[in-house]
Every structure is written in structure tokens, then in C-alpha cells.
Amino acid sequence: MTSEVQVKIGLGGGCHWCTEAVFQALAGISDVEQGFIRSEPPEDSWSEAVVVTFDPVALPLESLIEIHLRTHSSTSHHKMRGKYRSAVYVYDAGTGVKVGRILRGLQREFEEPLVTHVLSLAGFKLSDERFRNYYATDPDRPFCKTYIDPKLALLRKRYGGVLRETSAAAE
């Protein structure tokens, strides 16, 4: 089931090459833009992220957020957090309230506290074209094998029902 409604949301947490590949693999997502994102101060430094456009009927917001949390270190304040801010970036306050509620509900499924923030999306700039569609253009790169393939394996194992047909067949 799909709808005519398309929603945009920003997702940051890990390398944008990884995040891009994860969300390109999901049914219900019509576009994934890889780049750098920022919010309002004090979170106004540029951080790697993607902006996804999705159909909330085909892929509910809660599922999208859960997949985001499970495919990056959403409970870690590691040293790369400045470059890889763990956040969901929203275009409006109403969506921010929904995302906050979803994060609080999903917290029960994690042993450690989530470090993922809900932030307003104040700016986005695309990555250089040669880095976009990083996994799709050459999945045999060592980076892809080491970092992206395990995330996609998790998707196949845990979220097979929301994968695109071509991604499910890539097992």
C-alpha cells in the first residue's frame, strides 16, 4: 500500500556513505540525498547525513527511525560525534514532536541511553557527485565490504519485509 504523501526527513549518525546505502535499500523511500547537514546553534556545524523522501504509508516513520537507530552507534558518544552527529532532522515542529515520542518509545529496546537528538534542519548541502551513490556504484570497495555490507546484512535479517525487491534478492 502506498499513498500520494511524501515526507522529507534528515538522518545523521554515521558515515553518510553507509547511511545512504541503508536507506536506498528500503521500499517506500523515493529519494536519498547524501551530504552534510546542520541545525541551529549549538548544533550548527556541518555533519554527515542524508535527507530521505519517503511514503509514510509504505514505510511508517517509526520503522524508519528504528532502522536508523539500529544501523549506527545511536547509544555512543564516541570521538567522531562531531562529524557524525546522531540526529533526526525535521522540517517542522509537529514532526519533531512525533519523532521525540518515537525515540522515547524505542528507548525501551536499548540497554544504553540513546544519544540521538531531534533537531530542526537548518541547512543541507549535497556531497560531491563522485561520492554519491557510493555503495551502488561499486559495492566491492573495501570500505563497502567492511562497513556497509554488515549493515545491509542486518537489514536483510531483521527488516526483510521493508526491503526493496532488488535489495532482498542481493543476499
One Martini backbone bead per residue (centre of mass of N, CA, C, O) as a GRO file, in nm:
protein
  171
    1MET     BB    1   0.097   0.036   0.022
    2THR     BB    2   0.024   0.366  -0.091
    3SER     BB    3   0.086   0.716  -0.129
    4GLU     BB    4   0.092   1.065  -0.207
    5VAL     BB    5   0.270   1.102   0.033
    6GLN     BB    6   0.561   1.300   0.112
    7VAL     BB    7   0.852   1.277   0.320
    8LYS     BB    8   1.098   1.472   0.493
    9ILE     BB    9   1.424   1.364   0.628
   10GLY     BB   10   1.689   1.368   0.854
   11LEU     BB   11   2.000   1.158   0.878
   12GLY     BB   12   2.227   1.103   1.152
   13GLY     BB   13   2.549   0.908   1.268
   14GLY     BB   14   2.721   0.835   1.023
   15CYS     BB   15   2.826   0.755   0.749
   16HIS     BB   16   2.688   0.857   0.448
   17TRP     BB   17   2.742   0.599   0.289
   18CYS     BB   18   2.589   0.411   0.477
   19THR     BB   19   2.316   0.558   0.502
   20GLU     BB   20   2.249   0.556   0.206
   21ALA     BB   21   2.243   0.244   0.162
   22VAL     BB   22   2.024   0.176   0.364
   23PHE     BB   23   1.791   0.367   0.237
   24GLN     BB   24   1.807   0.250  -0.058
   25ALA     BB   25   1.696  -0.048   0.042
   26LEU     BB   26   1.413   0.082   0.090
   27ALA     BB   27   1.097   0.070   0.090
   28GLY     BB   28   0.934   0.393   0.043
   29ILE     BB   29   1.184   0.522  -0.092
   30SER     BB   30   1.249   0.786  -0.336
   31ASP     BB   31   1.492   0.946  -0.175
   32VAL     BB   32   1.860   0.999  -0.152
   33GLU     BB   33   2.056   1.242   0.013
   34GLN     BB   34   2.395   1.315   0.016
   35GLY     BB   35   2.568   1.483   0.303
   36PHE     BB   36   2.533   1.796   0.471
   37ILE     BB   37   2.436   1.899   0.806
   38ARG     BB   38   2.226   2.139   0.990
   39SER     BB   39   2.149   2.342   1.256
   40GLU     BB   40   2.109   2.501   1.528
   41PRO     BB   41   2.229   2.644   1.775
   42PRO     BB   42   2.492   2.433   1.861
   43GLU     BB   43   2.417   2.246   1.577
   44ASP     BB   44   2.582   2.415   1.317
   45SER     BB   45   2.756   2.204   1.226
   46TRP     BB   46   2.874   2.002   1.000
   47SER     BB   47   2.719   1.686   0.906
   48GLU     BB   48   2.676   1.376   0.833
   49ALA     BB   49   2.413   1.287   0.586
   50VAL     BB   50   2.062   1.243   0.513
   51VAL     BB   51   1.794   1.285   0.277
   52VAL     BB   52   1.464   1.167   0.295
   53THR     BB   53   1.210   1.030   0.083
   54PHE     BB   54   0.880   0.929   0.197
   55ASP     BB   55   0.628   0.681   0.258
   56PRO     BB   56   0.429   0.650   0.546
   57VAL     BB   57   0.274   0.393   0.452
   58ALA     BB   58   0.507   0.206   0.347
   59LEU     BB   59   0.697   0.376   0.571
   60PRO     BB   60   0.702   0.419   0.876
   61LEU     BB   61   0.847   0.631   1.090
   62GLU     BB   62   0.920   0.422   1.310
   63SER     BB   63   1.083   0.235   1.122
   64LEU     BB   64   1.288   0.440   1.024
   65ILE     BB   65   1.404   0.506   1.306
   66GLU     BB   66   1.486   0.222   1.392
   67ILE     BB   67   1.686   0.174   1.163
   68HIS     BB   68   1.867   0.408   1.231
   69LEU     BB   69   1.947   0.313   1.520
   70ARG     BB   70   2.059   0.016   1.418
   71THR     BB   71   2.283   0.160   1.190
   72HIS     BB   72   2.411   0.299   1.446
   73SER     BB   73   2.569   0.467   1.721
   74SER     BB   74   2.301   0.558   1.928
   75THR     BB   75   2.478   0.512   2.229
   76SER     BB   76   2.735   0.692   2.136
   77HIS     BB   77   3.012   0.921   2.246
   78HIS     BB   78   3.211   0.935   2.029
   79LYS     BB   79   3.481   1.106   1.876
   80MET     BB   80   3.291   1.144   1.591
   81ARG     BB   81   3.026   1.318   1.657
   82GLY     BB   82   3.081   1.579   1.496
   83LYS     BB   83   3.070   1.428   1.213
   84TYR     BB   84   2.845   1.210   1.360
   85ARG     BB   85   2.558   1.306   1.421
   86SER     BB   86   2.294   1.202   1.629
   87ALA     BB   87   2.006   1.241   1.414
   88VAL     BB   88   1.690   1.406   1.364
   89TYR     BB   89   1.572   1.595   1.092
   90VAL     BB   90   1.343   1.866   1.082
   91TYR     BB   91   1.091   2.090   0.928
   92ASP     BB   92   0.894   2.050   1.187
   93ALA     BB   93   0.748   2.043   1.497
   94GLY     BB   94   0.549   1.807   1.464
   95THR     BB   95   0.764   1.599   1.380
   96GLY     BB   96   0.939   1.631   1.632
   97VAL     BB   97   0.732   1.517   1.830
   98LYS     BB   98   0.705   1.238   1.701
   99VAL     BB   99   1.004   1.157   1.721
  100GLY     BB  100   1.031   1.182   2.027
  101ARG     BB  101   0.823   0.963   2.090
  102ILE     BB  102   0.967   0.735   1.941
  103LEU     BB  103   1.233   0.741   2.099
  104ARG     BB  104   1.109   0.681   2.376
  105GLY     BB  105   0.989   0.405   2.292
  106LEU     BB  106   1.267   0.273   2.187
  107GLN     BB  107   1.446   0.281   2.441
  108ARG     BB  108   1.351   0.000   2.563
  109GLU     BB  109   1.544  -0.159   2.335
  110PHE     BB  110   1.782  -0.026   2.502
  111GLU     BB  111   2.038  -0.036   2.733
  112GLU     BB  112   2.124   0.234   2.640
  113PRO     BB  113   2.129   0.553   2.591
  114LEU     BB  114   2.025   0.767   2.374
  115VAL     BB  115   2.192   1.024   2.153
  116THR     BB  116   1.957   1.105   1.989
  117HIS     BB  117   1.842   1.384   1.814
  118VAL     BB  118   1.614   1.649   1.776
  119LEU     BB  119   1.628   1.853   1.479
  120SER     BB  120   1.654   2.118   1.297
  121LEU     BB  121   1.659   2.200   0.956
  122ALA     BB  122   1.894   2.448   0.828
  123GLY     BB  123   2.094   2.260   0.643
  124PHE     BB  124   2.195   2.151   0.302
  125LYS     BB  125   2.460   1.959   0.137
  126LEU     BB  126   2.593   1.809  -0.111
  127SER     BB  127   2.782   1.591  -0.223
  128ASP     BB  128   2.999   1.496  -0.416
  129GLU     BB  129   2.925   1.322  -0.694
  130ARG     BB  130   3.154   1.093  -0.660
  131PHE     BB  131   3.003   0.997  -0.367
  132ARG     BB  132   2.751   0.923  -0.478
  133ASN     BB  133   2.635   0.615  -0.468
  134TYR     BB  134   2.867   0.444  -0.346
  135TYR     BB  135   2.763   0.149  -0.333
  136ALA     BB  136   2.616   0.124  -0.613
  137THR     BB  137   2.891   0.171  -0.788
  138ASP     BB  138   3.087  -0.012  -0.557
  139PRO     BB  139   3.054  -0.287  -0.349
  140ASP     BB  140   3.380  -0.386  -0.358
  141ARG     BB  141   3.482  -0.205  -0.173
  142PRO     BB  142   3.635  -0.214   0.124
  143PHE     BB  143   3.439  -0.029   0.277
  144CYS     BB  144   3.181  -0.181   0.203
  145LYS     BB  145   3.259  -0.457   0.323
  146THR     BB  146   3.317  -0.350   0.620
  147TYR     BB  147   3.053  -0.137   0.671
  148ILE     BB  148   2.794  -0.196   0.485
  149ASP     BB  149   2.732  -0.500   0.469
  150PRO     BB  150   2.647  -0.539   0.773
  151LYS     BB  151   2.398  -0.353   0.754
  152LEU     BB  152   2.253  -0.512   0.527
  153ALA     BB  153   2.237  -0.777   0.683
  154LEU     BB  154   2.056  -0.669   0.907
  155LEU     BB  155   1.821  -0.596   0.727
  156ARG     BB  156   1.764  -0.881   0.617
  157LYS     BB  157   1.718  -1.013   0.898
  158ARG     BB  158   1.516  -0.783   1.044
  159TYR     BB  159   1.391  -0.611   0.757
  160GLY     BB  160   1.285  -0.769   0.496
  161GLY     BB  161   0.987  -0.635   0.460
  162VAL     BB  162   1.136  -0.333   0.371
  163LEU     BB  163   1.260  -0.419   0.114
  164ARG     BB  164   1.365  -0.414  -0.175
  165GLU     BB  165   1.366  -0.640  -0.415
  166THR     BB  166   1.669  -0.610  -0.501
  167SER     BB  167   1.783  -0.632  -0.205
  168ALA     BB  168   1.671  -0.914  -0.126
  169ALA     BB  169   1.826  -1.061  -0.370
  170ALA     BB  170   2.133  -0.980  -0.266
  171GLU     BB  171   2.207  -1.237  -0.086
   0.00000   0.00000   0.00000
